[in-house]
Amino acid sequence: MGDRAAFSRLITATKGDLHRFVTRYVGDPDEALDLTQETYAAAWLSIRRYDPERPFVAWLRTIALNKCRDWSRRRRVRRMVRGVMGLDAPEAMTVGDPMPGAEDRVDDRRRVQRLNRALNELPDGQRAPLLLAVLEGRSHAEVGQILGLSSKAVELRIARARKALLDRLGPSG
């Protein structure tokens, strides 16, 4: 362990999938790039704690998920601070946060933005399993291993997430 060349190969093999996962979670490709880099930095620093009996990708996803959760908490705090400071005008709320595009954007882009907003509004306990299983195509067992849940708990959380999305977006969303 600790071999830089081997770690570089692991990064090369996983960076595309990991960046897509983080982008889906946070909804901002630039923020996702930073969070992906933070994930690899954290993984490198804690590589001695990695258990080779466990899949590397699952371990890496867990680190990425924690980075995304931290990012979400910081974002909520920034919004709250802006609100407390009287900066709750629409212009102030867009600082540093992705917002929907202008009216001239195509309908597909609007739908994707609505979906991203709805995904970001889901509780983390529903969003993470949904992203890992539905968008990444992972089995409930894999998702359970990454999140420390049983397959049944993963199934239940995904069902709740889908229902919440349907409630937010409506049947045509």
N, C-alpha and C positions, 0 to 999 in steps of 0.2 A: 504494500500500500504506500501511497505517497509518491508514486512514480508520475512525474509530470507528463511524459509522453503517453502513458496509458490513460491518464485523466483527459488529456487533449483528445484522444480517440473517442472516449466516452462522450465528451462534449459534442464532437462532430456528429456522432451517431444519434444524439438525442436533442440537439438544439432546435431543430425545426418543429418537432412535435411539442417540445416544452414551450417554445415561444407562442405557438398557436393556442395552447392551453391557457397560458397566462393572459394572452390578448383577449380570449373569450371571457376570462374571469373579470378583467378590469375594464375591458371595452376601449382601451386606448393603446394602439400599437407602440407609440413612443414610450409610454409608461411601462408597457409590457417588456420592451427591450431592456430597460433599466432593471426591472424586477427579475428578468431572466438572468441577467449578469449577476445580480445580487444572489440569486439562487446558486449559481455555479461557484461564486466566491464562498458562500456559506458552506457549500458541499465540500469544497477543497479544505476549508479550515476545520471541518469536522469529519474528514474522511476516516480518521482512526476509529471513530465510533460506528462506522458503517458495518453492518452485519452481512458478510458475504452469503449467508444462507437466505437472505431476503433479496428479491430482485432489485437491482440498482435503480431501475426506472421508477419503481414504487417509492423507494427512499427519496429519490430526487423530486418526485411529484409532491411528496409530503413537505419537503423543504419549500418548494415553490408555492404550495398552498398556504403555508404559514406566512410567506412573504406577501402574498396577495391579501391575506387577512389583515396583516399589519398595515398595508397600504390603504385598505378600506377603512380601517379605524382612523388612521391619520386624516383621510379625506373627510370623514364625518366630523372630526374635531375642527378642521379648517372651516367647514360649512357652519358649524355651530358658532365659532368665533366670529365669522363674518356677520352672522345674524345678530349676535349679542352687540356687536359694534355698530349696528345700524346699517350694515352694508348688504342688506337683503334685496336691493334693487336687482332686476334681472341682469343688468350689465355686470354687477359685482359678483353674482353667483356663477358667472361663466369663467372667472379667472381660475385657471388651472384645472378646470373640469371639462370633459368633453360634453358638448351639447348638440342637439339636433342641428342639421344643416339648414340652409335657406330653403324657401318654398320652391325654388326652381330645381331642386334635386329630384332625381327620378324616383318613382314609387318604390322600386326595390330597395333603394338606399334608405328611404323612410321606414320601410318595414324592418329592415335590419336594425336601424336605430331604435325603433320601438321595442324590438326583441331584446336588444342589448340593455335598454333601460329596465325592461321587465325582469331580465335576468339579474341585473344589479340590485333590484328591489327584493329579490328572494332572500330569505334567511340563508346564511352560509351553510347551514346543515342540509339545505335542499339544493342550493346552487352547485356546490362542489360535486355531489354524487351525479347530478344531472349532466354537468359538463363532462365529467370523466366517462360516464356510461354512454350517454346519447351522442354527444359530439365527438368524443374520442373513440367510441366503439369498444370500450372496455367491458368485460364481463362484470356481473355483480360481485363475484368473488374477488376479482382484481381491485375493484373499487373499494370493497370492504377491507382488503389488505392495506390499501393506501391510507384509508381513513380510520382504520381501527374499528370497523363495524362488521356486523354479521351480514350475510347476503340478503337476508330477509329485511333487515333494517335499511339496507341500501335500496331495495325494491320499494319499500314503503315511502322513503324520502323522495325517490324519483316520482312516484305516483303523486305525492303531495305537491311536488314542484310543478309537474305538468298541469295539475288542476289549478294551481295558483297562476300559472302563465295563461291558461285558458280564461280564467276569470279576469285577468288584466287585459288581455289582448282580444278577447272575444273569439267566436268560432272562426272568423275569417282572418284573424291575425296570425 
